[in-house]
Amino acid sequence: FPVTIRNDYAGVNISYWVKKFLVYGQVMVDDPSTNRLGYQAGIKSYGAFVPGLQLQLEWNETASYSYTARNDLTGLNHFNQPIGHPLGGGVKEIVGIAEYRYKRFFSRLKYNSISFDLGAGGDWRTQSIVPIEPIPDTVNQLDGQLGMQLNLQTNAEFYVSYVYRDGTYNSNFIMFGIRTNLHNNYFDF
């Protein structure tokens, strides 16, 4: 007996420049027969108000059990980790970022508020099983960084960071270090 294992996904990525603003979004359809949708909408500004100031505001949302399937072979995961969104399906997230650079110095403030389903039985990894009823949870995170660029060619930076996370478990982190920060700032969404 040939066995047909199938799950359909479709998506589109859109971005549009308006002067010093980038408006962007993504839409995902996970198996049209189940009406599981996901989308992202955001706006970034690059020095529009103050030279060196970048602002970003973004909204992400996926339906419960998106990226999953009744059969693990057709779900969007790798080594039992979701690849569509780090928290899998059932996510509502708002992200706000303000970053200011002056010569070699920089500061960054990032706020995340994520409301998500933990999945049946309180474990998101069981999402590939038939849904019972998801258990919602919310995490708020505030991340502040100060730093200095050490090498302009490799973008090596010294930084100090403080992270406060409030959710089921509250936590605080203080970090410092030297890193090479190579990323494309215009496609970081």
C-alpha positions, -999 to 999 in steps of 0.1 A, spaced: 0 0 0 15 34 -9 10 58 19 5 95 10 18 119 37 11 155 28 9 189 43 6 221 23 23 254 31 23 287 12 38 321 20 47 355 7 72 381 19 66 417 11 87 448 18 84 484 5 106 515 10 90 549 17 118 575 20 136 565 52 110 539 62 108 502 54 73 487 56 74 449 56 52 418 61 49 381 57 19 359 53 18 321 58 -9 296 51 -4 262 68 -26 236 52 -55 256 37 -81 230 48 -74 238 85 -74 276 80 -41 280 101 -27 314 92 3 333 103 14 368 95 40 395 104 36 432 99 62 458 107 78 492 101 115 503 105 129 538 103 165 546 95 175 580 107 141 595 98 138 615 130 173 618 143 205 608 124 218 575 138 184 565 154 167 533 141 132 524 153 113 492 146 78 481 155 66 446 146 36 423 151 38 386 146 9 361 149 3 325 141 -27 303 147 -25 275 172 -8 244 159 7 261 129 37 244 113 26 211 128 9 180 113 -6 148 125 25 131 112 59 144 124 74 138 89 53 166 74 55 192 103 79 221 99 104 211 126 140 199 128 152 178 157 118 184 174 122 222 173 98 244 153 114 263 124 86 287 114 87 306 147 109 297 177 78 291 198 59 272 171 22 280 165 -2 299 187 20 330 191 10 366 193 41 388 196 49 425 196 85 437 192 97 473 197 134 482 191 152 516 194 189 517 185 211 548 185 246 550 171 270 579 175 304 575 160 317 543 176 292 542 205 258 525 204 228 519 227 199 496 221 166 490 238 144 461 228 109 451 242 92 419 234 57 408 246 48 372 236 16 354 243 17 318 232 0 284 236 20 258 254 1 231 236 -18 201 248 -8 191 283 14 222 287 41 211 263 44 227 228 62 196 215 29 177 217 14 199 190 18 172 164 -9 152 184 -46 160 179 -52 193 198 -70 191 232 -70 226 244 -39 249 245 -27 265 277 -18 302 271 12 319 287 28 354 283 64 365 285 75 401 286 112 409 280 132 441 282 168 441 268 191 471 271 226 473 257 254 498 257 286 494 237 315 506 216 326 495 182 363 483 184 370 475 148 351 491 119 360 465 93 349 434 113 323 453 133 339 439 165 321 454 195 324 456 233 290 456 250 272 455 283 237 442 284 209 438 309 179 415 302 148 413 324 122 386 316 88 384 333 66 354 327 60 321 344 95 324 357 111 358 363 148 362 355 175 389 352 207 386 332 237 409 331 261 402 302 292 417 288 316 406 261 333 412 228 315 401 197 316 404 159 282 417 149 279 408 112 243 410 101 223 427 74 203 454 92 180 460 63 167 424 62 166 416 100 129 408 104 
